[in-house]
Amino acid sequence: MERALTEDWDKDDNIGGLSDDELTYRFKEAIRIDDEIRRIKGLPVARYDLERRQSYLEYPDGTREYREKP
């Protein structure tokens, strides 16, 4: 049974009938929805600033609280 599962997974890079692109899309949508729910609840959302190379919390009002580098 285990070998059959492995063979199915290797076929066309599909897992459970979903392509890598579909899985990536669903993952990104789940994160977007979770972020939206957190904003509605008034909770901060963790983000990363590529320019400053630093993580921060973004609050629903748009303010950012950068984390200190260790």
HUJOCOR-V800271 format. One record per pair of residues at least 24 apart in sequence whose ideal C-beta (glycine too) atoms are under 7 Angstrom apart, sorted by the first residue. I is the first residue (numbers start at 1). J is the second residue. If there is no record, write none. Layout:
I/J
I/J
This chain:
none
